[in-house]
Amino acid sequence: MKATVLDRVPMSGLYEELSFAPEDRNDLAWILFEDEAGEDWIGKFAGGVRGTHTSTAPVGGDVFFLLVRGSAYFVNARKRRLLGKFDEPGSFAAYIVVPGGTLVAVTDGFGVSLLSAAGVEWDTGRFALDEVVLESATAEEMTGRYWHYAVGDDRR
């Protein structure tokens, strides 16, 4: 199995489409799931209000972890089934435990981590609407940058 984030809405009718997003959401990511037998399909997933990144990662067998602009999903791609999610805008202290799985996805509202019994397997680092990035810190001063939406550029 393979999962690919599409950069545009696919042409209607090319693939079976399944929606894992509320009907009233328009901040969707389209993800193409492909298998060796040609049983390809597309899933629609709602994004979060924090973060700008969308990615996929296989986490064992036919299960994929999806990060969609701050929302997180576990999907069994072969069975075309959602195993768990947190996708409420502004999710704080949410988690997903996949039944029978060995990974847990957790968020504190500012980042998402995948945890196993061995520890942190993967982490987004901090993401948030303000996109503040710490560059350095001393006892007297902290410096960083942020995206200024009104101006449209990086500010220090």
C-alpha positions as CSV (number, residue, x, y, z in Angstrom):
1,M,0.0,0.0,0.0
2,K,1.0,3.6,-0.7
3,A,-0.5,6.9,0.4
4,T,0.1,10.2,-1.4
5,V,-1.1,13.7,-0.6
6,L,-2.6,15.2,-3.7
7,D,-1.9,18.8,-4.4
8,R,-5.2,19.5,-6.1
9,V,-8.8,18.1,-6.0
10,P,-8.9,15.1,-8.2
11,M,-11.2,14.8,-11.3
12,S,-14.5,13.4,-10.2
13,G,-15.1,9.8,-11.0
14,L,-11.5,8.7,-11.4
15,Y,-11.4,7.0,-8.0
16,E,-13.8,5.9,-5.4
17,E,-13.9,8.7,-2.8
18,L,-14.6,8.3,0.9
19,S,-15.0,11.3,3.2
20,F,-13.7,11.2,6.8
21,A,-14.5,14.9,7.2
22,P,-17.6,16.6,8.5
23,E,-19.9,17.8,5.7
24,D,-19.6,21.5,6.7
25,R,-15.8,21.6,6.4
26,N,-14.0,23.0,3.4
27,D,-10.4,22.7,4.6
28,L,-9.9,19.3,3.1
29,A,-6.9,17.3,2.1
30,W,-7.2,14.6,-0.6
31,I,-5.1,11.5,-0.1
32,L,-4.7,8.8,-2.7
33,F,-4.3,5.2,-1.4
34,E,-2.9,2.8,-3.9
35,D,-2.4,-0.9,-3.7
36,E,-0.7,-3.6,-5.8
37,A,-4.1,-4.9,-7.2
38,G,-5.2,-1.5,-8.5
39,E,-7.9,-1.1,-5.9
40,D,-7.0,2.6,-5.5
41,W,-9.2,5.1,-3.7
42,I,-9.2,8.6,-2.3
43,G,-9.9,9.8,1.2
44,K,-11.0,13.3,2.2
45,F,-9.7,14.5,5.6
46,A,-10.4,17.7,7.4
47,G,-7.5,19.9,8.4
48,G,-6.9,21.5,11.8
49,V,-6.6,25.2,12.7
50,R,-2.9,24.8,13.7
51,G,-0.1,23.9,11.3
52,T,0.3,24.0,7.6
53,H,1.8,20.6,6.9
54,T,0.1,17.5,5.5
55,S,1.9,14.1,5.4
56,T,1.4,10.4,5.5
57,A,3.4,7.6,7.1
58,P,3.0,3.8,7.1
59,V,3.0,2.5,10.6
60,G,2.6,-1.2,10.1
61,G,0.7,-3.5,7.7
62,D,-2.0,-1.5,5.9
63,V,-2.2,1.2,8.6
64,F,-1.2,4.7,7.8
65,F,-0.8,7.7,10.1
66,L,-2.0,11.0,8.5
67,L,-1.2,14.5,9.7
68,V,-3.5,17.0,8.0
69,R,-2.6,20.6,9.1
70,G,-2.7,19.7,12.8
71,S,-5.4,17.0,12.7
72,A,-4.3,13.4,13.0
73,Y,-5.8,10.2,11.7
74,F,-5.0,6.4,11.7
75,V,-6.5,4.7,8.6
76,N,-6.5,1.0,7.6
77,A,-6.0,1.7,3.8
78,R,-6.9,-1.8,2.6
79,K,-10.1,-2.0,4.6
80,R,-10.8,1.7,3.9
81,R,-11.6,2.2,7.5
82,L,-10.9,5.0,10.0
83,L,-9.3,3.6,13.1
84,G,-9.0,6.8,15.1
85,K,-8.7,10.6,14.8
86,F,-8.5,14.0,16.4
87,D,-9.7,16.6,14.0
88,E,-11.7,19.2,16.1
89,P,-10.4,22.7,15.4
90,G,-8.2,23.7,18.4
91,S,-7.8,20.1,19.8
92,F,-5.9,20.2,23.1
93,A,-4.8,17.2,25.0
94,A,-6.3,14.8,22.5
95,Y,-5.0,11.3,21.8
96,I,-5.7,8.3,19.5
97,V,-5.1,4.7,20.6
98,V,-5.4,2.2,17.8
99,P,-7.0,-1.1,19.0
100,G,-4.4,-3.8,18.8
101,G,-1.8,-1.3,17.8
102,T,1.5,-0.4,19.3
103,L,1.4,3.4,18.7
104,V,-0.5,6.3,20.3
105,A,-0.8,9.7,18.7
106,V,-1.1,12.6,21.2
107,T,-1.4,16.4,20.9
108,D,-1.1,19.3,23.3
109,G,-2.6,21.6,20.7
110,F,0.8,22.9,19.6
111,G,2.3,19.7,18.1
112,V,1.6,16.0,17.5
113,S,3.7,13.0,18.6
114,L,3.6,9.3,17.9
115,L,4.5,7.3,21.0
116,S,5.4,3.6,21.5
117,A,6.5,1.6,24.5
118,A,10.0,2.5,23.5
119,G,9.3,6.3,23.6
120,V,8.8,9.0,21.0
121,E,8.8,7.5,17.6
122,W,8.0,10.8,15.7
123,D,7.2,14.4,16.6
124,T,6.2,17.4,14.6
125,G,7.9,19.9,16.8
126,R,5.9,23.0,17.7
127,F,3.3,24.2,15.2
128,A,0.6,26.8,15.9
129,L,-1.3,29.5,14.1
130,D,1.3,32.1,15.2
131,E,4.1,29.9,13.8
132,V,6.5,31.3,16.4
133,V,10.0,29.7,16.1
134,L,12.5,30.1,18.9
135,E,16.0,30.7,17.4
136,S,18.1,31.2,20.6
137,A,17.7,31.8,24.3
138,T,19.9,33.0,27.1
139,A,19.1,33.9,30.7
140,E,18.4,37.5,29.6
141,E,17.0,37.3,26.1
142,M,15.0,35.1,23.7
143,T,15.0,35.7,20.0
144,G,12.9,34.1,17.3
145,R,10.7,34.8,14.3
146,Y,7.1,34.6,13.4
147,W,4.9,34.8,10.3
148,H,3.1,38.2,10.1
149,Y,-0.1,37.4,8.3
150,A,-1.2,41.0,7.7
151,V,2.1,41.9,6.1
152,G,2.8,38.4,4.6
153,D,6.5,38.0,5.6
154,D,8.8,36.6,8.2
155,R,9.4,39.0,11.1
156,R,12.1,38.8,13.8
